[in-house]
Structure formats: structure tokens, C-alpha cells
Amino acid sequence: MKPETMRMYLVTDSSRCTEEDFLNKVELALMGGVSIVQLREKDKTTREMISLAEKLHELTKRHGVPLIIDDRIDVAMAVGAEGVHLGQEDMPVSTARRLLGDGFIIGATTKTVEQALTAYNSGADYLGVGAIFPTTTKVKTVLTSTETLGNICDAVPIPVNAIGGLNEENIHVLKGIPIAGVCVVSAIMKADDPGKAARALREKINTVLGL
């Protein structure tokens, strides 16, 4: 996986929009510079999620961007997605790696150096660390300090992304921390113009990363 793949990581949110609007938002974001997409759906049935993942995968393939499925290894395998992202309460990374093999991208959410080292030693390809700020998404959030984020970056040799309430106005707090990129949800999915929001955010991320 190329380092630039992790630079602007979109985590989707389909709440309060039709499927057509959702797919349109993601495509605009891809055109705006999103480099990797995670499908995160907490309330859909397995069949509904597979259906949406198949349609989303057509978009990401068209733009040459990997599709990651949150939590659901079965859905990821069913649609031929490029990877899966696992939280601390999901299937262990080591088990997922054994099931999926080496050619599959596996990401893990971590909040401490200990969790980060465990995920790396279990076969994770990248880490998502946060929440840096409070979020409005439907997931439980525990805040993670930028100091801990930096310590995690120093502890593991795999890409580390910051996540949690990050947007164009506040990502400056990450400057100087050796992250690979930034994960965003609302900053793009709730924007009036997701493409414009993605382009502006990409510029800010490049500045933060010193690119």
C-alpha cells in the first residue's frame, strides 16, 4: 500500500440521505481527492450492506481507490473489497489475518501504545487512532490526546491515521506528528458540496504533513 493511499481517508455516513445521494456524495469526494474509502454502516442488515457495498465498490474501482469495510469481514469477502477495518471489540486482527491471507488490507482502531503494538504484531497494515475531537457519528468515542497519537506513530512502523471530529478548521493540531493521513466523516459527508470540501481538506492535510 502506497503511503499516499492513506492521506485522505473517508469514512462514510449514509444517514439522512437516499442511496442515490449517498453514492453521489462519495463520488464527488473521490473526485475531490479522497484516497481511500471505508464503508461504515451500523444499522443495515447484511443483505442491505452487501448491496450498498457492491455499488460503492464500483465507484471506488473506477477511481482507483481501495474500499475498506468496517467490522464486517463477511461483507468485505462477499464484495471483493480491498480490506476491512476492525475495532477493539471486533474480530481480533490475528484471526482476520489468518482468514483473509496476506493480500488483504487490515486496519485497526487503537487508542493506546499497547493496543497499537498488539495490532501491529497481529498483522495490521495500518492504524486509526482517536477520537482526537468529539464526534457526531453513531459510534462510542473516547478522546485520545495528540501526545498519545504521536507516541503511537513512534511505536509502530505501519501507517497511522488520526480520526475523530477532524475538519479543515482544526487539523492544524496534528502538525508535527508523523501521521500518514487523516480520517474524516462529517467534514465531507455532511458538506453541502463534498467535492469542494474534499479539495479544501486535502490542501490542509498536505500542509499539515509538510507536503
LINURLIN-V284858 format. One record per pair of residues at least 4 apart in sequence whose ideal C-beta (glycine too) atoms are under 8 Angstrom apart, sorted by the first residue. I is the first residue (numbers start at 0). J is the second residue. D is the distance in Angstrom with one decimal. If there is no record, write none. Layout:
I&J&D ; I&J&D
This chain:
0&4&5.1 ; 0&5&7.3 ; 0&65&7.7 ; 0&104&6.3 ; 0&124&6.2 ; 0&125&7.3 ; 0&158&7.5 ; 2&6&7.7 ; 2&158&6.7 ; 2&179&6.0 ; 3&34&6.2 ; 4&34&5.4 ; 4&35&5.5 ; 4&64&8.0 ; 4&65&6.5 ; 5&34&6.9 ; 5&35&6.3 ; 5&125&6.0 ; 5&158&4.6 ; 5&160&5.7 ; 5&179&4.1 ; 5&180&4.2 ; 6&34&5.0 ; 6&179&7.1 ; 6&180&4.1 ; 6&181&7.7 ; 6&201&7.5 ; 6&204&6.1 ; 6&205&7.8 ; 6&208&7.3 ; 7&32&5.8 ; 7&33&5.3 ; 7&34&5.1 ; 7&35&7.7 ; 7&180&6.1 ; 7&181&6.5 ; 7&183&7.3 ; 7&197&7.0 ; 7&200&6.6 ; 7&201&5.4 ; 7&204&5.8 ; 8&33&7.7 ; 8&34&7.0 ; 8&35&4.9 ; 8&36&7.8 ; 8&37&6.8 ; 8&127&7.7 ; 8&160&5.5 ; 8&162&7.8 ; 8&180&5.7 ; 8&181&6.8 ; 8&182&4.2 ; 8&183&7.2 ; 9&25&7.2 ; 9&28&5.5 ; 9&33&4.5 ; 9&35&7.2 ; 9&36&5.0 ; 9&37&7.0 ; 9&182&7.7 ; 9&183&6.3 ; 9&184&7.7 ; 9&187&5.8 ; 9&188&7.7 ; 9&197&7.8 ; 10&37&4.7 ; 10&39&5.2 ; 10&69&7.4 ; 10&136&7.9 ; 10&162&7.3 ; 10&182&5.6 ; 10&183&7.0 ; 10&184&4.7 ; 11&21&7.3 ; 11&25&6.4 ; 11&36&6.7 ; 11&37&6.7 ; 11&38&5.4 ; 11&39&5.7 ; 11&40&7.7 ; 11&55&7.6 ; 11&184&7.5 ; 11&188&6.4 ; 12&39&7.1 ; 12&136&6.2 ; 12&184&5.3 ; 12&185&7.0 ; 12&188&4.4 ; 12&189&7.5 ; 13&18&7.4 ; 13&21&4.4 ; 13&40&6.5 ; 13&51&7.3 ; 14&137&7.4 ; 16&20&4.0 ; 16&21&5.1 ; 16&24&7.0 ; 17&21&6.8 ; 18&22&6.4 ; 18&51&6.7 ; 18&54&7.5 ; 19&23&6.3 ; 20&24&6.3 ; 21&25&6.6 ; 21&51&7.8 ; 22&26&6.3 ; 22&54&6.0 ; 22&55&6.8 ; 22&58&6.4 ; 23&27&6.4 ; 24&28&6.4 ; 24&187&7.6 ; 24&188&6.1 ; 24&193&4.7 ; 25&29&6.3 ; 25&33&7.9 ; 25&36&6.5 ; 25&55&6.5 ; 25&58&6.0 ; 25&193&7.6 ; 26&30&6.4 ; 26&58&5.4 ; 26&62&7.9 ; 27&31&6.3 ; 27&192&7.3 ; 27&193&4.3 ; 27&194&3.7 ; 27&197&7.3 ; 28&33&4.6 ; 28&36&8.0 ; 28&187&5.0 ; 28&188&7.9 ; 28&193&4.6 ; 28&194&6.5 ; 28&196&7.7 ; 28&197&4.6 ; 29&33&5.1 ; 29&36&7.4 ; 29&58&6.5 ; 29&59&7.1 ; 29&62&4.3 ; 29&64&6.1 ; 29&197&8.0 ; 30&62&7.5 ; 30&194&5.3 ; 30&197&7.7 ; 31&187&7.9 ; 31&193&6.7 ; 31&194&4.1 ; 31&195&6.9 ; 31&196&7.0 ; 31&197&2.8 ; 31&198&4.5 ; 31&201&6.9 ; 32&197&5.3 ; 32&198&5.9 ; 32&200&8.0 ; 32&201&3.9 ; 33&64&6.7 ; 33&187&7.3 ; 33&197&5.5 ; 34&64&6.2 ; 34&180&7.4 ; 35&64&5.9 ; 35&65&5.1 ; 35&67&6.6 ; 36&55&7.1 ; 36&59&5.3 ; 36&64&6.0 ; 36&65&7.4 ; 36&66&5.6 ; 36&67&6.8 ; 37&66&7.9 ; 37&67&4.2 ; 37&68&7.3 ; 37&69&5.5 ; 37&84&5.5 ; 37&106&7.9 ; 37&182&7.7 ; 38&48&7.6 ; 38&51&7.0 ; 38&52&5.5 ; 38&55&5.7 ; 38&66&6.7 ; 38&67&7.2 ; 38&68&5.4 ; 38&69&6.3 ; 38&80&7.8 ; 39&69&3.9 ; 39&70&7.8 ; 39&84&8.0 ; 39&138&8.0 ; 39&184&7.9 ; 40&47&7.8 ; 40&48&5.3 ; 40&51&6.9 ; 40&69&7.4 ; 41&137&5.5 ; 41&138&7.3 ; 42&137&7.8 ; 43&47&4.0 ; 43&48&4.5 ; 43&51&6.9 ; 44&48&6.9 ; 45&49&6.4 ; 45&71&7.6 ; 45&73&7.1 ; 45&74&6.8 ; 46&50&6.4 ; 47&51&6.4 ; 48&52&5.9 ; 48&71&6.5 ; 48&74&5.2 ; 49&53&6.4 ; 49&74&5.6 ; 49&77&5.2 ; 49&78&6.2 ; 50&54&7.0 ; 51&55&6.1 ; 52&56&6.0 ; 52&66&7.3 ; 52&68&6.3 ; 52&74&5.6 ; 52&75&7.9 ; 52&77&7.6 ; 52&78&4.4 ; 52&80&6.6 ; 53&57&7.0 ; 53&78&5.1 ; 54&58&7.2 ; 55&59&6.4 ; 55&66&6.3 ; 56&60&6.0 ; 56&66&5.0 ; 56&78&5.4 ; 56&79&7.0 ; 56&80&6.2 ; 57&61&6.5 ; 58&62&6.7 ; 59&64&4.6 ; 59&65&6.8 ; 59&66&4.4 ; 60&64&8.0 ; 60&66&7.8 ; 65&80&7.9 ; 65&81&3.8 ; 65&82&6.1 ; 65&104&6.3 ; 66&78&7.8 ; 66&80&4.5 ; 66&81&5.6 ; 66&82&7.5 ; 67&75&7.8 ; 67&80&6.7 ; 67&81&6.7 ; 67&82&4.4 ; 67&83&6.4 ; 67&84&5.1 ; 67&104&6.5 ; 67&106&6.3 ; 68&72&7.6 ; 68&74&5.1 ; 68&75&3.9 ; 68&78&7.6 ; 68&80&5.0 ; 68&82&7.4 ; 68&83&5.2 ; 68&84&7.2 ; 69&83&7.7 ; 69&84&5.0 ; 70&83&7.6 ; 70&84&7.3 ; 70&85&6.8 ; 70&86&6.8 ; 70&89&5.2 ; 71&75&6.3 ; 71&83&7.2 ; 72&76&6.2 ; 72&83&5.3 ; 72&90&6.3 ; 72&95&5.9 ; 72&98&6.6 ; 72&99&6.9 ; 73&77&6.2 ; 74&78&6.4 ; 74&80&7.5 ; 75&80&4.3 ; 75&82&6.9 ; 75&83&4.4 ; 75&99&8.0 ; 75&103&7.8 ; 76&80&7.9 ; 76&99&7.5 ; 81&103&7.4 ; 81&104&5.4 ; 82&103&5.9 ; 82&104&2.9 ; 82&105&6.2 ; 82&106&6.5 ; 82&124&7.4 ; 83&95&6.4 ; 83&99&7.2 ; 83&103&7.1 ; 83&104&7.5 ; 83&105&5.9 ; 83&106&7.4 ; 84&105&7.8 ; 84&106&4.2 ; 84&107&7.3 ; 84&108&7.2 ; 84&127&6.9 ; 85&89&4.2 ; 85&90&6.0 ; 85&91&7.8 ; 85&92&6.0 ; 85&95&6.2 ; 85&105&6.8 ; 85&106&7.0 ; 85&107&5.3 ; 85&108&7.1 ; 86&107&7.7 ; 86&108&4.6 ; 87&108&6.2 ; 87&109&7.5 ; 87&110&7.6 ; 87&114&6.7 ; 90&94&5.3 ; 90&95&5.2 ; 91&95&7.0 ; 91&121&6.5 ; 92&96&6.1 ; 92&105&5.9 ; 92&107&5.3 ; 92&117&7.9 ; 92&118&5.3 ; 92&121&3.9 ; 92&122&5.6 ; 92&123&5.0 ; 93&97&6.5 ; 93&121&4.0 ; 93&122&6.1 ; 94&98&6.4 ; 95&99&5.7 ; 95&105&5.5 ; 95&122&7.8 ; 96&100&7.6 ; 96&101&7.7 ; 96&103&7.9 ; 96&105&6.0 ; 96&121&6.7 ; 96&122&3.6 ; 99&103&3.9 ; 99&105&6.8 ; 104&124&5.1 ; 104&125&7.5 ; 105&122&6.3 ; 105&123&5.5 ; 105&124&5.5 ; 106&123&6.4 ; 106&124&6.4 ; 106&125&4.8 ; 106&126&6.8 ; 106&127&6.1 ; 107&114&7.9 ; 107&118&3.9 ; 107&121&7.9 ; 107&123&4.3 ; 107&125&7.8 ; 107&126&5.7 ; 107&127&7.3 ; 108&126&7.5 ; 108&127&5.0 ; 108&128&7.6 ; 108&129&8.0 ; 108&162&7.8 ; 109&114&3.9 ; 109&115&4.4 ; 109&117&8.0 ; 109&118&5.5 ; 109&126&5.1 ; 109&127&7.5 ; 109&128&5.8 ; 109&151&6.6 ; 110&114&6.0 ; 110&128&6.8 ; 110&129&7.7 ; 110&141&6.1 ; 110&143&5.1 ; 110&147&7.3 ; 111&115&6.9 ; 111&147&6.9 ; 111&151&7.7 ; 112&116&6.3 ; 112&147&7.3 ; 112&150&5.3 ; 112&151&5.6 ; 112&154&4.9 ; 113&117&6.4 ; 114&118&6.3 ; 115&119&6.3 ; 115&126&5.7 ; 115&128&7.4 ; 115&151&4.5 ; 115&154&5.7 ; 115&155&5.3 ; 115&159&7.6 ; 116&120&6.0 ; 116&154&6.0 ; 116&155&6.6 ; 117&121&6.1 ; 118&123&4.1 ; 118&126&6.1 ; 118&155&8.0 ; 119&123&5.6 ; 119&126&7.5 ; 119&155&4.4 ; 119&156&7.5 ; 119&157&5.7 ; 123&157&6.5 ; 124&157&6.2 ; 124&158&7.6 ; 125&157&5.5 ; 125&158&4.3 ; 125&159&7.1 ; 125&160&6.7 ; 125&179&7.0 ; 126&151&6.7 ; 126&155&6.8 ; 126&157&6.5 ; 126&158&7.3 ; 126&159&4.8 ; 126&160&7.0 ; 127&160&5.2 ; 127&162&4.8 ; 127&182&5.6 ; 128&143&5.9 ; 128&147&7.6 ; 128&148&5.1 ; 128&151&5.4 ; 128&159&5.7 ; 128&160&7.0 ; 128&161&6.0 ; 128&162&6.8 ; 129&140&7.7 ; 129&142&7.9 ; 129&143&5.3 ; 129&148&7.7 ; 129&161&5.8 ; 129&162&3.8 ; 129&163&3.2 ; 129&164&7.9 ; 129&165&7.9 ; 129&182&7.5 ; 130&134&5.5 ; 130&140&4.2 ; 130&141&6.8 ; 130&142&5.6 ; 130&143&6.4 ; 130&162&6.5 ; 130&163&2.5 ; 130&164&6.0 ; 131&142&7.3 ; 131&143&6.3 ; 131&145&6.8 ; 131&148&7.0 ; 131&161&5.3 ; 131&162&7.0 ; 131&163&4.5 ; 131&164&6.4 ; 131&165&6.0 ; 131&172&7.2 ; 131&173&7.5 ; 132&142&7.4 ; 132&163&5.5 ; 132&164&3.0 ; 132&165&6.5 ; 132&169&6.3 ; 133&140&6.3 ; 133&142&7.1 ; 133&163&7.6 ; 133&164&5.4 ; 134&138&7.2 ; 134&140&5.2 ; 134&163&5.4 ; 134&164&4.7 ; 134&184&7.0 ; 134&185&7.3 ; 135&164&7.8 ; 135&185&5.7 ; 136&140&7.9 ; 136&184&5.4 ; 136&185&7.0 ; 140&163&6.2 ; 142&163&7.4 ; 143&147&5.2 ; 143&148&6.1 ; 143&163&7.2 ; 144&148&7.0 ; 145&149&6.4 ; 145&172&5.8 ; 145&173&6.8 ; 145&176&6.2 ; 146&150&6.5 ; 147&151&6.4 ; 148&152&6.6 ; 148&159&7.4 ; 148&161&5.8 ; 148&173&7.6 ; 148&176&5.7 ; 148&178&7.1 ; 149&153&6.5 ; 149&176&4.7 ; 149&177&7.4 ; 150&154&6.2 ; 151&155&6.6 ; 151&159&5.7 ; 152&159&4.8 ; 152&176&6.2 ; 152&177&4.6 ; 152&178&6.1 ; 153&177&7.3 ; 155&159&6.8 ; 158&179&3.5 ; 158&180&7.3 ; 159&177&7.8 ; 159&178&5.5 ; 159&179&6.0 ; 160&178&6.1 ; 160&179&5.7 ; 160&180&4.9 ; 160&181&6.3 ; 160&182&5.0 ; 161&165&6.3 ; 161&170&7.9 ; 161&173&5.5 ; 161&176&7.5 ; 161&178&5.3 ; 161&181&5.5 ; 161&182&6.9 ; 162&181&7.5 ; 162&182&3.7 ; 162&183&7.9 ; 163&182&7.9 ; 164&169&7.4 ; 164&185&7.8 ; 165&169&6.4 ; 165&170&5.2 ; 165&173&7.8 ; 165&181&5.4 ; 165&182&7.2 ; 165&183&5.7 ; 165&186&6.7 ; 166&170&6.9 ; 166&183&6.9 ; 166&185&7.3 ; 166&186&4.0 ; 166&200&7.3 ; 167&186&6.6 ; 167&196&7.6 ; 167&199&5.5 ; 167&200&5.3 ; 167&203&5.2 ; 170&181&5.9 ; 170&200&7.8 ; 170&203&5.6 ; 170&204&6.6 ; 170&207&5.5 ; 171&203&7.8 ; 171&207&6.6 ; 173&178&6.0 ; 173&181&7.0 ; 173&207&5.2 ; 174&206&7.9 ; 174&207&5.0 ; 178&208&7.3 ; 180&204&6.5 ; 180&208&7.5 ; 181&200&7.7 ; 181&204&5.3 ; 181&207&7.6 ; 183&187&5.5 ; 183&200&6.5 ; 184&188&5.7 ; 185&189&4.5 ; 186&190&6.8 ; 186&196&6.3 ; 186&200&6.0 ; 187&193&5.1 ; 187&196&5.2 ; 187&197&5.5 ; 187&200&7.0 ; 188&193&7.0 ; 190&195&7.2 ; 190&196&3.6 ; 192&196&6.2 ; 193&197&6.1 ; 194&198&6.6 ; 195&199&6.4 ; 196&200&6.1 ; 197&201&6.1 ; 198&202&6.8 ; 199&203&6.7 ; 200&204&6.2 ; 201&205&6.4 ; 202&206&6.6 ; 203&207&6.4 ; 204&208&6.1 ; 205&210&4.2 ; 206&210&7.7
